[in-house]
């Protein structure tokens, strides 16, 4: 297991993730989303639990650092599909991980009007637009609604998020 790598990905936030040692390790992200850590490859099938950390002799900090380093090393594989007035990101079924890659958002900020706004309705769906694009915001919201209507296996959030001062928060139009 020590040769396994980890990646961070978004998961629904839980009320008390610390009560069960078999529960996944979660770090705060937004009110309804948390950062979980996936074993891999393949990523996204199994989340790292508190018991796993104990067995591996890893601290939460080391897990977070390794996962972030692995994500940064894989960013060259991200594909951006321009679908005006929005962008769609592709990253091997774990697109939600990309919200944790600050360097990617610095590049994408130049492609949108206003602040970056994303819809991340499921682990494998990220749509990007700008806060000043009414058409883009409408498209992002429609994408979120469609994913929730279809019932994706790994649903995350109905809310759009906006990036301000290198942090994501709930977008209030």
Backbone as JSON Lines, residues from 0, in Angstrom:
{"i":0,"aa":"X","n":[0.81,-1.21,0.0],"ca":[0.0,0.0,0.0],"c":[0.85,1.27,0.0]}
{"i":1,"aa":"X","n":[2.09,1.2,0.4],"ca":[2.89,2.41,0.49],"c":[3.25,2.98,-0.88]}
{"i":2,"aa":"X","n":[3.17,2.18,-1.95],"ca":[3.46,2.7,-3.27],"c":[2.23,3.39,-3.89]}
{"i":3,"aa":"X","n":[1.1,3.26,-3.24],"ca":[-0.12,3.89,-3.72],"c":[0.0,5.41,-3.58]}
{"i":4,"aa":"X","n":[-0.59,6.11,-4.53],"ca":[-0.6,7.56,-4.43],"c":[-2.0,8.04,-4.06]}
{"i":5,"aa":"X","n":[-2.08,9.25,-3.62],"ca":[-3.33,9.84,-3.18],"c":[-3.62,11.09,-4.0]}
{"i":6,"aa":"X","n":[-4.89,11.37,-4.19],"ca":[-5.34,12.62,-4.79],"c":[-6.46,13.19,-3.94]}
{"i":7,"aa":"X","n":[-6.53,14.52,-3.81],"ca":[-7.67,15.11,-3.13],"c":[-8.85,15.18,-4.09]}
{"i":8,"aa":"X","n":[-10.05,15.06,-3.56],"ca":[-11.25,15.28,-4.36],"c":[-12.35,15.78,-3.45]}
{"i":9,"aa":"X","n":[-13.35,16.39,-4.05],"ca":[-14.45,16.93,-3.25],"c":[-15.46,15.84,-2.93]}
{"i":10,"aa":"X","n":[-16.05,15.97,-1.75],"ca":[-17.07,15.04,-1.28],"c":[-18.08,15.85,-0.47]}
{"i":11,"aa":"X","n":[-19.28,15.32,-0.29],"ca":[-20.24,16.02,0.58],"c":[-19.69,16.13,2.0]}
{"i":12,"aa":"X","n":[-19.87,17.29,2.61],"ca":[-19.44,17.49,4.0],"c":[-20.35,16.67,4.91]}
{"i":13,"aa":"X","n":[-19.8,16.2,6.01],"ca":[-20.57,15.43,6.99],"c":[-20.61,16.2,8.28]}
{"i":14,"aa":"X","n":[-21.65,15.93,9.07],"ca":[-21.8,16.61,10.36],"c":[-20.64,16.31,11.3]}
{"i":15,"aa":"X","n":[-20.34,15.02,11.52],"ca":[-19.28,14.63,12.44],"c":[-18.43,13.54,11.82]}
{"i":16,"aa":"X","n":[-17.48,13.91,10.96],"ca":[-16.68,12.88,10.29],"c":[-15.67,12.2,11.2]}
{"i":17,"aa":"X","n":[-15.51,12.68,12.43],"ca":[-14.48,12.14,13.32],"c":[-14.98,11.04,14.23]}
{"i":18,"aa":"X","n":[-16.29,10.78,14.25],"ca":[-16.84,9.8,15.17],"c":[-16.53,8.36,14.81]}
{"i":19,"aa":"X","n":[-16.29,8.05,13.56],"ca":[-16.1,6.68,13.09],"c":[-14.71,6.54,12.48]}
{"i":20,"aa":"X","n":[-13.86,5.67,13.05],"ca":[-12.51,5.52,12.5],"c":[-12.48,4.97,11.07]}
{"i":21,"aa":"X","n":[-13.57,4.34,10.64],"ca":[-13.63,3.83,9.27],"c":[-14.14,4.9,8.3]}
{"i":22,"aa":"X","n":[-14.55,6.05,8.82],"ca":[-15.03,7.15,7.98],"c":[-13.87,7.78,7.23]}
{"i":23,"aa":"X","n":[-14.15,8.36,6.08],"ca":[-13.07,9.01,5.32],"c":[-12.52,10.24,6.03]}
{"i":24,"aa":"X","n":[-11.25,10.51,5.8],"ca":[-10.62,11.73,6.29],"c":[-11.2,12.88,5.47]}
{"i":25,"aa":"X","n":[-11.76,13.88,6.14],"ca":[-12.35,15.03,5.45],"c":[-11.76,16.32,6.0]}
{"i":26,"aa":"X","n":[-11.45,17.24,5.12],"ca":[-11.03,18.58,5.5],"c":[-12.07,19.57,5.01]}
{"i":27,"aa":"X","n":[-12.23,20.66,5.72],"ca":[-13.23,21.67,5.33],"c":[-12.9,22.28,3.98]}
{"i":28,"aa":"X","n":[-13.97,22.57,3.23],"ca":[-13.82,23.27,1.95],"c":[-14.85,24.39,1.88]}
{"i":29,"aa":"X","n":[-16.12,24.05,1.8],"ca":[-17.21,25.02,1.89],"c":[-18.22,24.45,2.88]}
{"i":30,"aa":"X","n":[-19.33,25.17,3.08],"ca":[-20.34,24.7,4.03],"c":[-20.86,23.31,3.68]}
{"i":31,"aa":"X","n":[-21.03,23.02,2.39],"ca":[-21.59,21.72,2.03],"c":[-20.6,20.75,1.38]}
{"i":32,"aa":"X","n":[-19.38,21.2,1.18],"ca":[-18.36,20.35,0.55],"c":[-17.13,20.21,1.42]}
{"i":33,"aa":"X","n":[-16.52,19.04,1.34],"ca":[-15.29,18.77,2.08],"c":[-14.26,18.21,1.1]}
{"i":34,"aa":"X","n":[-13.0,18.22,1.51],"ca":[-11.94,17.6,0.74],"c":[-11.72,16.21,1.32]}
{"i":35,"aa":"X","n":[-11.85,15.2,0.48],"ca":[-11.54,13.82,0.84],"c":[-10.28,13.43,0.08]}
{"i":36,"aa":"X","n":[-9.75,12.26,0.38],"ca":[-8.52,11.81,-0.26],"c":[-8.74,10.41,-0.82]}
{"i":37,"aa":"X","n":[-8.38,10.24,-2.07],"ca":[-8.63,8.99,-2.76],"c":[-7.34,8.21,-2.96]}
{"i":38,"aa":"X","n":[-7.43,6.89,-2.79],"ca":[-6.35,5.98,-3.17],"c":[-6.31,5.92,-4.69]}
{"i":39,"aa":"X","n":[-5.18,5.58,-5.22],"ca":[-5.16,5.4,-6.66],"c":[-3.8,4.98,-7.15]}
{"i":40,"aa":"X","n":[-3.69,4.85,-8.45],"ca":[-4.78,4.8,-9.4],"c":[-5.52,3.47,-9.35]}
{"i":41,"aa":"X","n":[-6.71,3.37,-9.83],"ca":[-7.58,4.44,-10.29],"c":[-8.1,5.25,-9.11]}
{"i":42,"aa":"X","n":[-8.34,6.53,-9.35],"ca":[-8.76,7.44,-8.29],"c":[-10.28,7.52,-8.22]}
{"i":43,"aa":"X","n":[-10.78,7.8,-7.03],"ca":[-12.2,8.02,-6.84],"c":[-12.98,6.8,-6.41]}
{"i":44,"aa":"X","n":[-12.36,5.63,-6.39],"ca":[-13.09,4.42,-6.03],"c":[-13.06,4.14,-4.53]}
{"i":45,"aa":"X","n":[-11.99,4.54,-3.87],"ca":[-11.87,4.29,-2.43],"c":[-11.24,5.5,-1.75]}
{"i":46,"aa":"X","n":[-11.89,5.96,-0.69],"ca":[-11.39,7.12,0.05],"c":[-10.54,6.66,1.23]}
{"i":47,"aa":"X","n":[-9.54,7.46,1.56],"ca":[-8.66,7.18,2.69],"c":[-9.43,7.44,3.99]}
{"i":48,"aa":"X","n":[-9.41,6.45,4.88],"ca":[-10.1,6.57,6.17],"c":[-9.09,6.89,7.27]}
{"i":49,"aa":"X","n":[-9.62,7.19,8.46],"ca":[-8.77,7.42,9.62],"c":[-8.0,6.15,9.97]}
{"i":50,"aa":"X","n":[-8.62,4.98,9.8],"ca":[-7.93,3.71,10.05],"c":[-6.76,3.53,9.08]}
{"i":51,"aa":"X","n":[-6.97,3.92,7.82],"ca":[-5.89,3.83,6.83],"c":[-4.7,4.69,7.24]}
{"i":52,"aa":"X","n":[-4.99,5.9,7.7],"ca":[-3.9,6.78,8.14],"c":[-3.12,6.13,9.26]}
{"i":53,"aa":"X","n":[-3.85,5.54,10.2],"ca":[-3.22,4.87,11.33],"c":[-2.35,3.7,10.86]}
{"i":54,"aa":"X","n":[-2.88,2.86,9.97],"ca":[-2.14,1.7,9.46],"c":[-0.88,2.12,8.71]}
{"i":55,"aa":"X","n":[-0.98,3.21,7.96],"ca":[0.17,3.69,7.18],"c":[1.14,4.53,7.99]}
{"i":56,"aa":"X","n":[0.74,4.92,9.18],"ca":[1.59,5.78,10.0],"c":[1.74,7.17,9.42]}
{"i":57,"aa":"X","n":[0.69,7.65,8.74],"ca":[0.72,8.98,8.14],"c":[-0.09,9.96,8.98]}
{"i":58,"aa":"X","n":[0.37,11.18,9.0],"ca":[-0.43,12.23,9.63],"c":[-1.36,12.82,8.58]}
{"i":59,"aa":"X","n":[-2.36,13.5,9.04],"ca":[-3.29,14.17,8.14],"c":[-2.54,15.19,7.28]}
{"i":60,"aa":"X","n":[-1.61,15.91,7.87],"ca":[-0.83,16.92,7.16],"c":[-0.02,16.28,6.03]}
{"i":61,"aa":"X","n":[0.62,15.15,6.28],"ca":[1.42,14.48,5.26],"c":[0.51,13.97,4.14]}
{"i":62,"aa":"X","n":[-0.64,13.41,4.5],"ca":[-1.6,12.97,3.48],"c":[-2.0,14.13,2.58]}
{"i":63,"aa":"X","n":[-2.34,15.26,3.19],"ca":[-2.75,16.46,2.44],"c":[-1.61,16.92,1.51]}
{"i":64,"aa":"X","n":[-0.38,16.96,2.01],"ca":[0.76,17.4,1.21],"c":[1.01,16.47,0.03]}
{"i":65,"aa":"X","n":[1.0,15.16,0.28],"ca":[1.24,14.2,-0.8],"c":[0.16,14.28,-1.87]}
{"i":66,"aa":"X","n":[-1.09,14.37,-1.43],"ca":[-2.2,14.44,-2.38],"c":[-2.1,15.69,-3.23]}
{"i":67,"aa":"X","n":[-1.76,16.82,-2.62],"ca":[-1.64,18.08,-3.34],"c":[-0.48,18.02,-4.34]}
{"i":68,"aa":"X","n":[0.65,17.45,-3.93],"ca":[1.79,17.3,-4.83],"c":[1.43,16.42,-6.02]}
{"i":69,"aa":"X","n":[0.72,15.33,-5.77],"ca":[0.31,14.43,-6.86],"c":[-0.65,15.14,-7.82]}
{"i":70,"aa":"X","n":[-1.57,15.91,-7.28],"ca":[-2.5,16.66,-8.13],"c":[-1.74,17.65,-9.0]}
{"i":71,"aa":"X","n":[-0.85,18.4,-8.41],"ca":[-0.06,19.38,-9.17],"c":[0.74,18.7,-10.28]}
{"i":72,"aa":"X","n":[1.26,17.51,-10.02],"ca":[2.05,16.79,-11.02],"c":[1.2,16.29,-12.18]}
{"i":73,"aa":"X","n":[-0.1,16.15,-11.96],"ca":[-0.98,15.62,-13.01],"c":[-1.72,16.7,-13.79]}
{"i":74,"aa":"X","n":[-1.52,17.96,-13.46],"ca":[-2.29,19.03,-14.09],"c":[-2.08,19.13,-15.6]}
{"i":75,"aa":"X","n":[-0.96,18.65,-16.1],"ca":[-0.74,18.7,-17.55],"c":[-1.73,17.83,-18.32]}
{"i":76,"aa":"X","n":[-2.42,16.92,-17.63],"ca":[-3.39,16.05,-18.31],"c":[-4.79,16.66,-18.36]}
{"i":77,"aa":"X","n":[-4.99,17.81,-17.74],"ca":[-6.3,18.47,-17.75],"c":[-6.61,18.96,-19.16]}
{"i":78,"aa":"X","n":[-7.84,18.7,-19.59],"ca":[-8.29,19.21,-20.88],"c":[-9.4,20.22,-20.62]}
{"i":79,"aa":"X","n":[-9.33,21.32,-21.34],"ca":[-10.34,22.37,-21.23],"c":[-11.09,22.42,-22.54]}
{"i":80,"aa":"X","n":[-12.39,22.2,-22.47],"ca":[-13.23,22.26,-23.66],"c":[-13.97,23.59,-23.63]}
{"i":81,"aa":"X","n":[-13.74,24.41,-24.63],"ca":[-14.41,25.71,-24.7],"c":[-15.79,25.5,-25.31]}
{"i":82,"aa":"X","n":[-16.78,25.82,-24.52],"ca":[-18.17,25.68,-24.93],"c":[-18.86,26.99,-24.57]}
{"i":83,"aa":"X","n":[-18.56,28.07,-25.34],"ca":[-19.03,29.41,-24.98],"c":[-20.51,29.43,-24.65]}
{"i":84,"aa":"X","n":[-20.86,30.14,-23.62],"ca":[-20.05,31.06,-22.82],"c":[-19.44,30.42,-21.57]}
{"i":85,"aa":"X","n":[-19.14,29.13,-21.63],"ca":[-18.58,28.43,-20.48],"c":[-17.44,27.52,-20.94]}
{"i":86,"aa":"X","n":[-16.72,27.01,-19.97],"ca":[-15.66,26.04,-20.2],"c":[-16.04,24.77,-19.45]}
{"i":87,"aa":"X","n":[-15.67,23.64,-19.99],"ca":[-15.89,22.37,-19.32],"c":[-14.53,21.72,-19.14]}
{"i":88,"aa":"X","n":[-14.26,21.25,-17.92],"ca":[-12.97,20.64,-17.61],"c":[-13.08,19.12,-17.68]}
{"i":89,"aa":"X","n":[-12.0,18.48,-18.14],"ca":[-11.93,17.02,-18.2],"c":[-10.68,16.57,-17.46]}
{"i":90,"aa":"X","n":[-10.87,15.62,-16.52],"ca":[-9.73,15.14,-15.71],"c":[-10.01,13.72,-15.21]}
{"i":91,"aa":"X","n":[-10.19,12.81,-16.1],"ca":[-10.28,11.38,-15.79],"c":[-11.34,11.02,-14.74]}
{"i":92,"aa":"X","n":[-12.48,11.7,-14.78],"ca":[-13.59,11.34,-13.9],"c":[-13.51,11.91,-12.5]}
{"i":93,"aa":"X","n":[-12.47,12.66,-12.2],"ca":[-12.35,13.28,-10.86],"c":[-12.14,14.79,-11.01]}
{"i":94,"aa":"X","n":[-12.95,15.39,-11.86],"ca":[-12.83,16.81,-12.17],"c":[-12.94,17.69,-10.94]}
{"i":95,"aa":"X","n":[-13.69,17.25,-9.92],"ca":[-13.83,18.07,-8.71],"c":[-12.49,18.34,-8.04]}
{"i":96,"aa":"X","n":[-11.53,17.45,-8.24],"ca":[-10.19,17.64,-7.67],"c":[-9.57,18.95,-8.13]}
{"i":97,"aa":"X","n":[-9.94,19.37,-9.33],"ca":[-9.31,20.54,-9.92],"c":[-9.61,21.83,-9.17]}
{"i":98,"aa":"X","n":[-10.68,21.87,-8.39],"ca":[-10.96,23.06,-7.6],"c":[-9.87,23.31,-6.57]}
{"i":99,"aa":"X","n":[-9.06,22.3,-6.31],"ca":[-7.99,22.4,-5.31],"c":[-6.63,22.75,-5.93]}
{"i":100,"aa":"X","n":[-6.6,22.99,-7.23],"ca":[-5.35,23.28,-7.94],"c":[-5.25,24.77,-8.26]}
{"i":101,"aa":"X","n":[-4.71,25.54,-7.36],"ca":[-4.67,27.0,-7.49],"c":[-4.01,27.46,-8.78]}
{"i":102,"aa":"X","n":[-2.95,26.8,-9.22],"ca":[-2.25,27.24,-10.42],"c":[-3.14,27.15,-11.66]}
{"i":103,"aa":"X","n":[-4.03,26.18,-11.7],"ca":[-4.95,26.05,-12.83],"c":[-5.89,27.25,-12.89]}
{"i":104,"aa":"X","n":[-6.37,27.7,-11.75],"ca":[-7.36,28.79,-11.72],"c":[-6.72,30.13,-12.07]}
{"i":105,"aa":"X","n":[-5.45,30.28,-11.81],"ca":[-4.75,31.49,-12.23],"c":[-4.77,31.59,-13.76]}
{"i":106,"aa":"X","n":[-4.59,30.47,-14.44],"ca":[-4.6,30.45,-15.9],"c":[-6.02,30.66,-16.44]}
{"i":107,"aa":"X","n":[-6.99,29.97,-15.86],"ca":[-8.36,30.04,-16.37],"c":[-9.02,31.4,-16.13]}
{"i":108,"aa":"X","n":[-8.53,32.14,-15.15],"ca":[-9.12,33.45,-14.84],"c":[-9.06,34.39,-16.05]}
{"i":109,"aa":"X","n":[-8.06,34.24,-16.88],"ca":[-7.92,35.1,-18.06],"c":[-8.94,34.75,-19.14]}
{"i":110,"aa":"X","n":[-9.6,33.61,-19.04],"ca":[-10.52,33.16,-20.07],"c":[-11.97,33.53,-19.8]}
{"i":111,"aa":"X","n":[-12.25,34.13,-18.64],"ca":[-13.64,34.43,-18.29],"c":[-13.82,35.92,-18.0]}
{"i":112,"aa":"X","n":[-15.07,36.37,-18.05],"ca":[-15.4,37.75,-17.73],"c":[-15.78,37.85,-16.26]}
{"i":113,"aa":"X","n":[-15.0,38.61,-15.51],"ca":[-15.26,38.76,-14.07],"c":[-14.54,37.69,-13.27]}
{"i":114,"aa":"X","n":[-15.06,37.43,-12.07],"ca":[-14.48,36.41,-11.2],"c":[-14.86,35.02,-11.7]}
{"i":115,"aa":"X","n":[-14.02,34.05,-11.42],"ca":[-14.31,32.67,-11.79],"c":[-15.51,32.15,-11.01]}
{"i":116,"aa":"X","n":[-16.44,31.54,-11.72],"ca":[-17.6,30.9,-11.11],"c":[-17.67,29.49,-11.67]}
{"i":117,"aa":"X","n":[-17.89,28.51,-10.78],"ca":[-17.97,27.12,-11.23],"c":[-19.24,26.46,-10.72]}
{"i":118,"aa":"X","n":[-19.69,25.51,-11.5],"ca":[-20.69,24.56,-11.05],"c":[-19.97,23.23,-10.9]}
{"i":119,"aa":"X","n":[-20.13,22.59,-9.75],"ca":[-19.52,21.29,-9.5],"c":[-20.6,20.38,-8.91]}
{"i":120,"aa":"X","n":[-21.55,20.01,-9.79],"ca":[-22.68,19.22,-9.3],"c":[-22.32,17.78,-8.95]}
{"i":121,"aa":"X","n":[-21.24,17.28,-9.51],"ca":[-20.81,15.91,-9.24],"c":[-19.29,15.83,-9.32]}
{"i":122,"aa":"X","n":[-18.77,14.75,-8.81],"ca":[-17.32,14.56,-8.78],"c":[-16.7,14.66,-10.18]}
{"i":123,"aa":"X","n":[-17.46,14.27,-11.2],"ca":[-16.9,14.23,-12.55],"c":[-17.4,15.34,-13.47]}
{"i":124,"aa":"X","n":[-17.96,16.41,-12.89],"ca":[-18.47,17.52,-13.7],"c":[-18.04,18.85,-13.11]}
{"i":125,"aa":"X","n":[-17.31,19.64,-13.91],"ca":[-16.98,21.01,-13.53],"c":[-17.2,21.89,-14.75]}
{"i":126,"aa":"X","n":[-18.09,22.88,-14.59],"ca":[-18.34,23.86,-15.65],"c":[-17.89,25.21,-15.11]}
{"i":127,"aa":"X","n":[-17.21,25.99,-15.93],"ca":[-16.57,27.23,-15.51],"c":[-17.11,28.39,-16.35]}
{"i":128,"aa":"X","n":[-17.37,29.51,-15.69],"ca":[-17.75,30.73,-16.39],"c":[-17.27,31.92,-15.57]}
{"i":129,"aa":"X","n":[-17.67,33.11,-15.98],"ca":[-17.29,34.32,-15.27],"c":[-18.5,34.98,-14.62]}
{"i":130,"aa":"X","n":[-18.28,35.7,-13.55],"ca":[-19.37,36.34,-12.8],"c":[-20.07,37.44,-13.6]}
{"i":131,"aa":"X","n":[-19.43,37.93,-14.67],"ca":[-20.04,38.99,-15.48],"c":[-20.71,38.46,-16.75]}
{"i":132,"aa":"X","n":[-20.78,37.14,-16.89],"ca":[-21.41,36.54,-18.06],"c":[-22.76,35.95,-17.66]}
{"i":133,"aa":"X","n":[-23.82,36.7,-17.93],"ca":[-25.16,36.2,-17.59],"c":[-25.47,34.9,-18.33]}
{"i":134,"aa":"X","n":[-25.07,34.82,-19.6],"ca":[-25.3,33.59,-20.36],"c":[-24.5,32.43,-19.78]}
{"i":135,"aa":"X","n":[-23.27,32.71,-19.4],"ca":[-22.43,31.68,-18.81],"c":[-22.97,31.19,-17.47]}
{"i":136,"aa":"X","n":[-23.45,32.13,-16.65],"ca":[-24.04,31.75,-15.36],"c":[-25.29,30.89,-15.56]}
{"i":137,"aa":"X","n":[-26.11,31.27,-16.54],"ca":[-27.32,30.5,-16.83],"c":[-26.94,29.1,-17.32]}
{"i":138,"aa":"X","n":[-25.92,29.01,-18.15],"ca":[-25.48,27.71,-18.66],"c":[-24.94,26.84,-17.53]}
{"i":139,"aa":"X","n":[-24.16,27.43,-16.64],"ca":[-23.61,26.67,-15.51],"c":[-24.74,26.14,-14.63]}
{"i":140,"aa":"X","n":[-25.73,26.98,-14.36],"ca":[-26.87,26.56,-13.53],"c":[-27.67,25.45,-14.21]}
{"i":141,"aa":"X","n":[-27.88,25.56,-15.53],"ca":[-28.58,24.5,-16.27],"c":[-27.81,23.18,-16.2]}
{"i":142,"aa":"X","n":[-26.49,23.26,-16.3],"ca":[-25.67,22.05,-16.23],"c":[-25.83,21.39,-14.86]}
{"i":143,"aa":"X","n":[-25.79,22.18,-13.82],"ca":[-25.98,21.66,-12.46],"c":[-27.35,21.0,-12.34]}
{"i":144,"aa":"X","n":[-28.38,21.69,-12.79],"ca":[-29.73,21.15,-12.71],"c":[-29.86,19.83,-13.47]}
{"i":145,"aa":"X","n":[-29.27,19.76,-14.66],"ca":[-29.35,18.53,-15.47],"c":[-28.66,17.36,-14.78]}
{"i":146,"aa":"X","n":[-27.5,17.62,-14.18],"ca":[-26.76,16.54,-13.5],"c":[-27.57,16.03,-12.31]}
{"i":147,"aa":"X","n":[-28.17,16.94,-11.55],"ca":[-28.98,16.5,-10.4],"c":[-30.22,15.77,-10.87]}
{"i":148,"aa":"X","n":[-30.83,16.21,-11.96],"ca":[-32.01,15.54,-12.5],"c":[-31.65,14.12,-12.94]}
{"i":149,"aa":"X","n":[-30.47,13.96,-13.57],"ca":[-30.03,12.65,-14.05],"c":[-29.62,11.73,-12.9]}
{"i":150,"aa":"X","n":[-29.23,12.31,-11.76],"ca":[-28.89,11.5,-10.59],"c":[-27.52,10.86,-10.64]}
{"i":151,"aa":"X","n":[-26.49,11.61,-10.97],"ca":[-25.11,11.11,-11.0],"c":[-24.78,10.36,-9.7]}
{"i":152,"aa":"X","n":[-23.9,9.38,-9.8],"ca":[-23.54,8.55,-8.65],"c":[-22.87,9.35,-7.52]}
{"i":153,"aa":"X","n":[-22.09,10.36,-7.87],"ca":[-21.33,11.12,-6.88],"c":[-21.76,12.59,-6.88]}
{"i":154,"aa":"X","n":[-23.01,12.84,-6.54],"ca":[-23.52,14.21,-6.51],"c":[-22.83,15.02,-5.43]}
{"i":155,"aa":"X","n":[-22.6,16.32,-5.72],"ca":[-21.89,17.18,-4.78],"c":[-22.7,18.41,-4.36]}
{"i":156,"aa":"X","n":[-22.97,19.32,-5.29],"ca":[-23.58,20.59,-4.88],"c":[-24.46,21.19,-5.97]}
{"i":157,"aa":"X","n":[-25.6,21.73,-5.55],"ca":[-26.48,22.47,-6.45],"c":[-26.05,23.94,-6.55]}
{"i":158,"aa":"X","n":[-25.17,24.37,-5.66],"ca":[-24.74,25.76,-5.6],"c":[-23.6,26.03,-6.58]}
{"i":159,"aa":"X","n":[-23.59,27.23,-7.14],"ca":[-22.41,27.67,-7.88],"c":[-21.43,28.24,-6.87]}
{"i":160,"aa":"X","n":[-20.14,28.14,-7.19],"ca":[-19.09,28.67,-6.33],"c":[-18.35,29.76,-7.07]}
{"i":161,"aa":"X","n":[-17.86,30.74,-6.33],"ca":[-17.07,31.83,-6.9],"c":[-15.71,31.84,-6.22]}
{"i":162,"aa":"X","n":[-14.68,32.17,-6.99],"ca":[-13.32,32.21,-6.45],"c":[-12.96,33.66,-6.14]}
{"i":163,"aa":"X","n":[-12.7,33.9,-4.87],"ca":[-12.3,35.22,-4.39],"c":[-11.11,35.07,-3.45]}
{"i":164,"aa":"X","n":[-10.08,35.84,-3.72],"ca":[-8.87,35.81,-2.88],"c":[-8.36,34.39,-2.69]}
{"i":165,"aa":"X","n":[-8.28,33.65,-3.79],"ca":[-7.76,32.28,-3.81],"c":[-8.58,31.28,-3.0]}
{"i":166,"aa":"X","n":[-9.84,31.59,-2.73],"ca":[-10.72,30.68,-2.0],"c":[-12.05,30.56,-2.73]}
{"i":167,"aa":"X","n":[-12.7,29.42,-2.58],"ca":[-14.02,29.2,-3.16],"c":[-15.07,29.46,-2.1]}
{"i":168,"aa":"X","n":[-16.15,30.14,-2.51],"ca":[-17.27,30.36,-1.61],"c":[-18.56,30.28,-2.43]}
{"i":169,"aa":"X","n":[-19.68,30.15,-1.74],"ca":[-20.96,30.07,-2.43],"c":[-21.22,31.37,-3.18]}
{"i":170,"aa":"X","n":[-21.61,31.22,-4.44],"ca":[-21.9,32.38,-5.29],"c":[-23.3,32.88,-4.99]}
{"i":171,"aa":"X","n":[-23.39,34.17,-4.7],"ca":[-24.69,34.83,-4.49],"c":[-24.91,35.81,-5.62]}
{"i":172,"aa":"X","n":[-25.74,35.46,-6.62],"ca":[-25.93,36.36,-7.78],"c":[-26.56,37.69,-7.38]}
